[in-house]
Amino acid sequence: MKTILNRLINHEMLSKEEAKNVLVNISNGSYNPSQIAAFLTVYMMRSISIDELAGFREALLELCIRIDLSAYNTIDLCGTGGDGKDTFNISTLASFVAAGAGIKVAKHGNYGVSSISGSSNVMEKLGVKFSNDTNFLEKCIDQAGICILHAPLFHPAMKNVAPIRKELGVRTFFNMLGPMINPSFPKNQLVGVFNLELARMYAYLYQNTDINFTILHSLDGYDEVSLTGPTKTITKRMEGVIKPEDFGVRQLLQNEIEGGKTIEESAAMFMNIISGKGTEAQNNVVCANAAMAIATVNGSSPLESFQLAKESLLSGKGLAALNKLQELSK
């Protein structure tokens, strides 16, 4: 590790193979916490290269506990996090709304590192069971239309990194990797990223796979469709910009989509919105993100997909998916 750190400090890049080996060695416990912290810190100071990101991703996918959900045409809705915006749990809510609209969702998530409340914090608070048992997860997809893949149960390689990430409490390159390492290898992916440079890198890496993807980045910095301005979109076929009016809604103010200050507040807000009691702004931003997932799977227009999402949320279908998941968790 000493040699690697010296090279990185001298602004050298790692090859894909070297990057992969470092992550394999981290998972083997070959390095001490200070070395791992130093390694993570380097990538806060400089950009990560395509080869490095590809190497890290390959290592984590090879080391993960795979789960076979290939019988379902699943999608994962996952943001990188780390946009520093402290919104409520938009992509998790959108996952349930998409499930309510008939889309099969394999939601990969974790506890919040750089945010107050990650997807797993809220799910745990609401009594959803975390499991890596295939039968349980298939039952969830069959009956609720959604299953929750809690990252630590599928990525044992990360156990040496988790406490260090928590202590650092800032965005690291593991934020960038989260959406790319879903252990069920979904056929469809809706990914929100925190900057345009990363959107390009994701697009480059995904172009060489058979994943049907949509990458999102709100041009004012959110890792999702925020409706606070235009959002850059990249798919396998095209690039574009989507605006609030494409969903038939008004532009929002940033304070309209802020999250709770505690996990309890976040969970209460989550229940309020999924029960159809959210503000117009909250409902619209959730439905816009669910719409992008629906459109990715179905090929429908953003407006059509938005209407399907709105119907799922306001008719209680999204809530029914959550209730079913809670019931199966008992």
N, C-alpha and C positions, 0 to 999 in steps of 0.2 A: 504493500500500500504506500509505503514511503516514496518509492520511485514514481508511482502513479501520481501522488499528490504533488511531487516536485515538478513533474511534467505539466500537470494542470495549472499549477501556479505560474509556470512559464508560458501560459496561454497556448499550450499544445492541445490538440483534440485527440480523443481516443478513437480507435477503429471500432467497428461494430462488434467484432469478436472480443476486443479488450473490455468494452463496456459491459458486454454480456458476462464475461468472466468475473468482473468486479461484483456484479449483483449476485452471481452464484456464490462467490466467496463470502459476501455479506450474509447470505442465508445460511452458509455453513458455520457461521460464527468465527470466521478466520480473522476478523478485525475487531479492535476494541472500540467502545462507544466514541471516544475522542476522534479516532480516525474516521469513523462513519460520519460524525458531525462535521468534520473538516471537509469531507468529500461532498456532503450535501451543500455546504456553504459555498464551495467553489461555483456551483451552478446557480447560486443567487447573484453572483457577481458577473457572470457572463452567460451568453446564450448557449443553449444546448444544440449540438449539431444533429442532423438527420440520422447519421450513423449511430451516434450515441443513444438517441431516443429509440431507434430500431433495436439496438443491442439490449437495452434495458427491458424493452417490451418482450423481446424474444425470450430472455431469461425468465421473466416472471410468468409468461405463458407456459413455458416448459416445466417450471417448478410448481405450477398451481394444481389444485385438486380439481380435475375437470368434471363437469356435470353435463350429461347428455340430454338436451331438450330439443334435439334436432327434429323431433316429430311435430314440433310447433313452429310456426313462422314468427318467431319472437323478435321484439325490438327492445333495446335498452335506451332509456332516456337518462342521460348522465352529463352533468357539467363537471368541468375540471375543478370548480371551486377556486378559491384564491383570487377572486376578482375584487375582494375587499369591499363589496357593496352591502353586505349584511341584509340581503333580502330574506323573505320568508322561504319556506321549502318548496319553491316553485316546481322544480322538475319532479319531485316526489309526488306532489299533488297532481301534476299533469300526467304522471304514470297511472294513477288510479282513474283519472278521467278518461284516458286512452283505453284502459282496460274495460271501463264501463261502456265504451263505444265499440267494444268487440275486438280490440287489438290485443294480442297476447304479449304480455310485458315480462321480461326477465330483468328486474331492476337491481343493478349492482350499486352498492353504497357502503358508506363507512361512517364512523363517528366524525364530527367536525374537528378539523385540526386548526385551520386558520379562521373558521367561522364559529359562532356561538353554538349552533346546533346543526349537525350534519343529518343526512337522511336517516342513518341508523339510530341517532339519538331520539328522533321523533318516533320512529317505528317501535323502538324498544319501549318508550314511554306509553305508547298506545297499545302495548300488549301483543305485538307481533313477534312470533317465535323465530329465532335465527337458527337455521339448520343447514347442513350440507348433505342431507339424506335425499337421494333422488326421488324415492317414492313420495315423500312429503312434498317436495317441490313440484312434482308432476301433479299431485292432488291440488295444490294451490293454483297452478295454471289452469287445470281442468275446471275447477269449481269457482275460482275467483277471477280468473283471467290474468292473474299477476302473481309472481313469486319474488321474494326478496332474497338477494344473494349478498349476505353480509361479508364484505371483503376478507376480514381476518380469518374466517372459517375456511376460505379457499386458497389463501396465500400464506402458508406457514412460513414461507421465505421472508415475510415482512416482519416477523415477530421481533427480530433484532433492531428493526428500524423504528417500529411504532413508538416506543417510549422516547426516542430521540426526537422524532417529529413533534411529539406532544410538547416536549420541553422547549424546543425551538419556537413552536407556535406560529411559524410563518410559512408562506408558500414555498414548497420545494418541488423538485422535478417529479416527485411521486404524485403531486396533483395532476401533472400533465399525463401521467401514465394511467391513472384510475379508470377513465372511460375506455381505455384500449385493452384492458386485461380482464374483461368479463369472462369468468370461467366456464360459461355455458356457450361461448362463441356464437352469439346471436347472429341471425342472418341480416338483421337491420339494425342500424345504430343512429340515434340522434345525439349529437355531441355538442355541448356548448363549451367554448374556450375563451380564455381571458384576454387574448390579444390576437391581432391579425397574423403576426409571424407564426404563432402556434397553429392557427387555422390552416395556413399554407403547409406546414409540416405534416399535420394530420392528413390533409388532402393527399399529399404526396405518398404517405405511408399506406393510406387506405386505397389509393388507386391500384396498388399491386395486390389487392385481396379481392375476394368475391363478395365482400360485404356491401350491402346497399345502404349508403350512408347519407346523412345530411349534417353538415357542420355549421354551427351558428356562432356569430359574434356580434353583439350589439356595438355599434360604432362609438357609443359613449362608455364602453368598457365592461358591460355585463357579459357573463358566460351563458346567456340564454336570450330568448326574445323578451326584451324588457318592456316594449311598447313606449319607452321614453324617447324613442328616436328610431332611425333606420337600423336594420340588422343585416349584416353580410351573411349570405348563405352560399355554401359550396356543396354540390352533389357530384356524383360520378360523371354526370352529363353536362352540368353547367354551373356557372357562378351567377349570383344575382344579389339584389338588395330588396329586402321586404320591408314595407312600411306599415304602421298601424292601420292606415286606410285599406290595405289589402285584405285585412280581416274585417273591415267594415266598422272599425272602432276609432275612438279619438286617441290622440297622443297622451301619455300619462306623465305625471310629475314623479321625480325619484322618491319623494317621501310617501307616495301612495303604495309603494311596494316594499316598504321596509319590513324587516322581520322582528321577532320578539327579542327581548334582552336576555331571556333565560330559556332553558330547554322546556320548562313548564309552560311558559308563555308561547313558545313556538308550537308546542303540541296543542294548546288550546286554540291558537289561531288556525292550525291545520284542521282541527275538527269543525271549527266554525265555517271555514271555507268549503270543505268537502260536504258539509251538510247543507250547502246552498245559501248560507247566511253571510257570505263574504260581501265586501263592497263591490261596486261595479268594476273598479280598477283591479281588485284582487281576482275576481272571476275572469275578467278579460285576459289578464296576463297568464293565468293558469291555462285557460282555453286556447290561447295563441300557441303555447308550447305543446299542449296536447295535440293541437291541430297539425303542427309540424311533424309530429310522430305519426299521426294518422295518414298524412299526405305522403310521408316517406314509404309507408307500407302499401298504401292503396293507390298512390299516384293521383289522388284527387287534388283539386285546387285548394289553396290556403283558405279561401272563403267557405267553400263547401265543407272542408275539414273542420273549420272553426264552428260551423253550425252544428255539426255532429258532436263536437266536444261540448258545446254549450248545452245541447240536449242531454248529454250524459251527466253533466254536472247538475243541472237544474231539475232533472227528473229523478235524481237520487241514485242513478246507476253507479256512479263513481263511489258513492258512500256504501252501496250494497257490496261492491268489490272489497272495500276495506273491512266491512262487517264480516264478510265471509272469511277473510284472511285472519281476523281476530278469533273467529269461531274455530277455525282449523288449528289455531295456535294453542288452544286450551288443552 
